[in-house]
Amino acid sequence: MVAALALGGVLATGAATAITQLVRSTDRVETTMLALHNLDMAGRWVSLDGRMAQATDLVDGALPMSTMTLYRTDLFGGEPVDYTTTYSLMGNELQRNHNGQVTVVARSISTANFSLEGETIIATLASSAEGVTYRLYMRGW
């Protein structure tokens, strides 16, 4: 009887340890997946605006900046319409200000750096778990 209780105690301890490890592992996976989702969302917005941009406030060859402003002009009904889009990291949120309308495009972002190489915008974004770099070719004038 004592041996059965001891064996039961060992098995219960082993099961509790396994469950604890499973929960911790699941939390890490969820954190990583959330980080990747946020980077993906940020990348989609930055890529869309970057590819449509005709100009930027970034200086070719300069050190990376934590904010970036993009400019473009489109014709609607034969009339030019100007667009200005600024990306900036506020705390851990990547914000997009498009003609005065501010939107949070991603959360849990730890780093946002933007630079220019010729006509190519380099956007490097990082979260606590992952990082990614985008190379965006502006459409120019």
C-alpha positions in Angstrom: 0.0 0.0 0.0 2.8 2.4 0.9 4.6 1.5 -2.3 1.4 2.3 -4.3 1.0 5.7 -2.6 4.7 6.5 -3.3 4.3 5.5 -6.9 1.1 7.6 -7.2 3.0 10.6 -5.7 5.8 10.2 -8.2 3.4 9.9 -11.1 1.3 12.9 -9.9 4.5 15.0 -9.6 5.6 14.0 -13.1 2.2 14.8 -14.5 2.1 18.2 -12.8 5.6 19.0 -14.1 4.6 18.0 -17.7 1.5 20.1 -17.6 3.5 23.1 -16.3 6.0 22.7 -19.1 3.2 22.4 -21.7 1.6 25.6 -20.4 4.9 27.5 -20.5 5.7 26.2 -24.0 2.2 27.2 -25.2 2.7 30.7 -23.8 6.0 31.1 -25.6 4.5 29.9 -28.9 1.5 32.3 -28.5 3.9 35.2 -27.7 6.0 34.3 -30.8 2.9 34.0 -33.0 1.6 37.3 -31.8 4.9 39.0 -32.5 5.0 37.5 -36.0 1.4 38.6 -36.6 2.2 42.2 -35.6 5.4 42.3 -37.7 3.3 41.0 -40.7 0.6 43.6 -40.2 3.3 46.4 -39.9 5.0 45.1 -43.0 1.8 45.0 -45.1 1.1 48.7 -44.3 4.7 49.9 -44.7 5.1 47.9 -48.0 1.9 49.3 -49.4 2.7 52.9 -48.7 6.4 52.5 -49.5 5.7 51.1 -53.0 3.2 53.8 -53.8 5.5 56.6 -52.5 7.0 59.1 -55.0 9.2 60.8 -52.4 10.3 60.5 -48.8 11.9 62.7 -46.1 14.7 60.0 -45.7 18.1 61.0 -46.9 20.0 58.6 -49.2 22.8 57.0 -47.4 22.0 58.6 -44.0 21.8 56.7 -40.7 18.4 55.0 -40.1 15.6 57.1 -38.6 12.9 56.1 -36.2 10.2 57.9 -38.3 9.6 58.1 -42.0 7.3 60.3 -44.0 6.2 59.3 -47.5 4.7 61.6 -50.2 2.7 60.9 -53.3 0.4 62.7 -55.7 -2.4 60.9 -57.6 -4.8 62.2 -60.2 -8.5 61.9 -59.6 -10.8 63.3 -62.3 -7.7 65.1 -63.8 -7.1 66.9 -60.5 -3.9 66.2 -58.4 -4.5 64.9 -54.9 -1.6 65.0 -52.4 -1.0 62.3 -49.8 1.4 62.3 -46.9 1.9 59.3 -44.7 4.2 59.2 -41.6 5.2 56.1 -39.7 6.5 56.5 -36.1 7.1 54.2 -33.1 5.2 55.5 -30.1 6.0 53.4 -27.1 5.5 49.9 -28.5 3.0 50.8 -31.2 3.8 51.5 -34.8 1.6 54.4 -35.8 0.6 55.4 -39.3 -0.6 59.0 -39.8 -2.2 59.3 -43.3 -3.2 62.8 -44.1 -4.0 63.5 -40.4 -5.8 60.2 -39.7 -3.7 58.2 -37.1 -4.0 54.4 -37.0 -2.0 51.9 -34.9 -0.9 49.3 -37.5 1.0 47.1 -35.0 1.6 46.6 -31.3 4.5 45.1 -29.4 7.0 46.6 -31.8 10.4 47.3 -30.0 12.3 48.8 -32.9 11.4 50.6 -36.1 14.2 52.0 -38.3 13.9 53.5 -41.8 16.6 54.4 -44.3 17.0 55.1 -48.0 19.4 53.6 -50.5 18.9 55.2 -53.8 15.2 54.7 -54.6 14.9 51.8 -52.1 13.4 52.3 -48.7 14.8 49.9 -46.1 12.4 49.3 -43.2 13.6 47.2 -40.3 11.1 46.3 -37.7 11.5 44.2 -34.6 9.4 42.8 -31.8 10.5 41.1 -28.6 10.6 37.8 -30.3 11.5 38.4 -34.0 12.7 40.9 -36.5 12.3 41.5 -40.2 13.7 43.9 -42.9 11.7 45.1 -45.9 13.2 46.5 -49.1 10.7 48.7 -50.9 11.1 50.3 -54.3 9.3 53.7 -54.6 7.4 54.2 -57.8 9.0 57.7 -58.2 7.7 60.5 -60.3 
